[in-house]
Amino acid sequence: MATKTISIEIDAYELLVRERKDPKESFSRVIRRVLSERPALTSFLIEFEDELAHRKMGPACEVLAAHRRETAAISIMALGEFAGRLFRSARTS
């Protein structure tokens, strides 16, 4: 597969390192995984905003209510993965 060399700042590199699921995961896979899951977070947040605006309890509010007691320090990218998985599971149940 063809490759392209890019330059990134140290803090961006450190973010990529932290987002690896294991030390052998390539940065290309990390970028693909994180960027492909971004729409799930966007959909989740749009749904949540709509539910709040209309004061209704829908899948997004149910997901947050079910997990409100869980405390964790997570990155925005990890939040996107978490929200995507929970939102998809709430939609199918």
Phi and psi restraints in degrees (value plus and minus 20) as a CYANA .aco file:
   2 ALA   PHI     -88.0   -48.0
   2 ALA   PSI     130.3   170.3
   3 THR   PHI    -147.5  -107.5
   3 THR   PSI     143.2   183.2
   4 LYS   PHI    -155.4  -115.4
   4 LYS   PSI     112.8   152.8
   5 THR   PHI    -111.3   -71.3
   5 THR   PSI     112.3   152.3
   6 ILE   PHI    -147.2  -107.2
   6 ILE   PSI     137.4   177.4
   7 SER   PHI    -128.9   -88.9
   7 SER   PSI     111.8   151.8
   8 ILE   PHI    -151.6  -111.6
   8 ILE   PSI     136.6   176.6
   9 GLU   PHI     -93.5   -53.5
   9 GLU   PSI     137.8   177.8
  10 ILE   PHI     -77.0   -37.0
  10 ILE   PSI     -62.2   -22.2
  11 ASP   PHI     -84.3   -44.3
  11 ASP   PSI     -55.7   -15.7
  12 ALA   PHI     -87.7   -47.7
  12 ALA   PSI     -59.6   -19.6
  13 TYR   PHI     -80.5   -40.5
  13 TYR   PSI     -64.9   -24.9
  14 GLU   PHI     -83.3   -43.3
  14 GLU   PSI     -55.6   -15.6
  15 LEU   PHI     -82.5   -42.5
  15 LEU   PSI     -63.9   -23.9
  16 LEU   PHI     -81.4   -41.4
  16 LEU   PSI     -63.6   -23.6
  17 VAL   PHI     -80.0   -40.0
  17 VAL   PSI     -64.1   -24.1
  18 ARG   PHI     -87.5   -47.5
  18 ARG   PSI     -48.1    -8.1
  19 GLU   PHI    -102.3   -62.3
  19 GLU   PSI     -28.0    12.0
  20 ARG   PHI     -82.8   -42.8
  20 ARG   PSI     117.8   157.8
  21 LYS   PHI     -97.6   -57.6
  21 LYS   PSI     -48.6    -8.6
  22 ASP   PHI    -172.0  -132.0
  22 ASP   PSI     139.7   179.7
  23 PRO   PHI     -79.8   -39.8
  23 PRO   PSI     -40.0     0.0
  24 LYS   PHI    -108.4   -68.4
  24 LYS   PSI     -29.0    11.0
  25 GLU   PHI     -87.8   -47.8
  25 GLU   PSI     109.2   149.2
  26 SER   PHI     -93.6   -53.6
  26 SER   PSI     136.2   176.2
  27 PHE   PHI     -84.8   -44.8
  27 PHE   PSI     -52.4   -12.4
  28 SER   PHI     -80.0   -40.0
  28 SER   PSI     -64.3   -24.3
  29 ARG   PHI     -85.5   -45.5
  29 ARG   PSI     -59.8   -19.8
  30 VAL   PHI     -80.2   -40.2
  30 VAL   PSI     -68.2   -28.2
  31 ILE   PHI     -81.9   -41.9
  31 ILE   PSI     -65.8   -25.8
  32 ARG   PHI     -81.3   -41.3
  32 ARG   PSI     -65.5   -25.5
  33 ARG   PHI     -82.5   -42.5
  33 ARG   PSI     -68.6   -28.6
  34 VAL   PHI     -87.0   -47.0
  34 VAL   PSI     -64.7   -24.7
  35 LEU   PHI     -91.2   -51.2
  35 LEU   PSI     -50.9   -10.9
  36 SER   PHI     -94.3   -54.3
  36 SER   PSI     -41.0    -1.0
  37 GLU   PHI    -111.4   -71.4
  37 GLU   PSI     -29.0    11.0
  38 ARG   PHI     -77.9   -37.9
  38 ARG   PSI     -61.4   -21.4
  39 PRO   PHI     -79.1   -39.1
  39 PRO   PSI     -51.9   -11.9
  40 ALA   PHI     -83.6   -43.6
  40 ALA   PSI     -62.5   -22.5
  41 LEU   PHI     -86.0   -46.0
  41 LEU   PSI     -63.4   -23.4
  42 THR   PHI     -80.0   -40.0
  42 THR   PSI     -65.9   -25.9
  43 SER   PHI     -81.3   -41.3
  43 SER   PSI     -62.9   -22.9
  44 PHE   PHI     -79.5   -39.5
  44 PHE   PSI     -67.7   -27.7
  45 LEU   PHI     -87.6   -47.6
  45 LEU   PSI     -57.7   -17.7
  46 ILE   PHI     -84.1   -44.1
  46 ILE   PSI     -64.8   -24.8
  47 GLU   PHI     -81.7   -41.7
  47 GLU   PSI     -63.7   -23.7
  48 PHE   PHI     -82.1   -42.1
  48 PHE   PSI     -65.6   -25.6
  49 GLU   PHI     -80.7   -40.7
  49 GLU   PSI     -62.0   -22.0
  50 ASP   PHI     -84.1   -44.1
  50 ASP   PSI     -62.1   -22.1
  51 GLU   PHI     -83.6   -43.6
  51 GLU   PSI     -61.5   -21.5
  52 LEU   PHI     -85.4   -45.4
  52 LEU   PSI     -63.3   -23.3
  53 ALA   PHI     -82.0   -42.0
  53 ALA   PSI     -56.0   -16.0
  54 HIS   PHI    -119.4   -79.4
  54 HIS   PSI     -12.2    27.8
  55 ARG   PHI      28.2    68.2
  55 ARG   PSI      29.7    69.7
  56 LYS   PHI    -144.1  -104.1
  56 LYS   PSI     134.1   174.1
  57 MET   PHI    -118.9   -78.9
  57 MET   PSI      87.3   127.3
  58 GLY   PHI    -139.4   -99.4
  58 GLY   PSI    -186.4  -146.4
  59 PRO   PHI     -78.0   -38.0
  59 PRO   PSI     -60.4   -20.4
  60 ALA   PHI     -85.9   -45.9
  60 ALA   PSI     -66.7   -26.7
  61 CYS   PHI     -84.2   -44.2
  61 CYS   PSI     -57.9   -17.9
  62 GLU   PHI     -83.6   -43.6
  62 GLU   PSI     -61.5   -21.5
  63 VAL   PHI     -81.6   -41.6
  63 VAL   PSI     -67.5   -27.5
  64 LEU   PHI     -85.8   -45.8
  64 LEU   PSI     -59.8   -19.8
  65 ALA   PHI     -84.6   -44.6
  65 ALA   PSI     -59.5   -19.5
  66 ALA   PHI     -87.2   -47.2
  66 ALA   PSI     -44.4    -4.4
  67 HIS   PHI    -137.2   -97.2
  67 HIS   PSI      -2.8    37.2
  68 ARG   PHI     -88.2   -48.2
  68 ARG   PSI     -43.4    -3.4
  69 ARG   PHI    -103.9   -63.9
  69 ARG   PSI     -31.5     8.5
  70 GLU   PHI     -98.2   -58.2
  70 GLU   PSI     110.7   150.7
  71 THR   PHI    -137.7   -97.7
  71 THR   PSI     115.9   155.9
  72 ALA   PHI    -182.3  -142.3
  72 ALA   PSI     127.0   167.0
  73 ALA   PHI    -117.4   -77.4
  73 ALA   PSI      91.4   131.4
  74 ILE   PHI    -151.5  -111.5
  74 ILE   PSI     135.8   175.8
  75 SER   PHI     -98.2   -58.2
  75 SER   PSI     146.7   186.7
  76 ILE   PHI     -80.5   -40.5
  76 ILE   PSI     -60.7   -20.7
  77 MET   PHI     -85.2   -45.2
  77 MET   PSI     -61.5   -21.5
  78 ALA   PHI     -86.2   -46.2
  78 ALA   PSI     -56.9   -16.9
  79 LEU   PHI     -80.3   -40.3
  79 LEU   PSI     -59.8   -19.8
  80 GLY   PHI     -81.5   -41.5
  80 GLY   PSI     -63.6   -23.6
  81 GLU   PHI     -83.9   -43.9
  81 GLU   PSI     -66.3   -26.3
  82 PHE   PHI     -80.2   -40.2
  82 PHE   PSI     -69.9   -29.9
  83 ALA   PHI     -83.6   -43.6
  83 ALA   PSI     -60.9   -20.9
  84 GLY   PHI     -80.9   -40.9
  84 GLY   PSI     -66.8   -26.8
  85 ARG   PHI     -84.6   -44.6
  85 ARG   PSI     -65.0   -25.0
  86 LEU   PHI     -87.4   -47.4
  86 LEU   PSI     -61.0   -21.0
  87 PHE   PHI     -86.0   -46.0
  87 PHE   PSI     -62.6   -22.6
  88 ARG   PHI     -83.8   -43.8
  88 ARG   PSI     -59.8   -19.8
  89 SER   PHI     -89.4   -49.4
  89 SER   PSI     -54.6   -14.6
  90 ALA   PHI     -89.0   -49.0
  90 ALA   PSI     -54.9   -14.9
  91 ARG   PHI     -88.8   -48.8
  91 ARG   PSI     -51.3   -11.3
  92 THR   PHI    -110.7   -70.7
  92 THR   PSI     -31.8     8.2
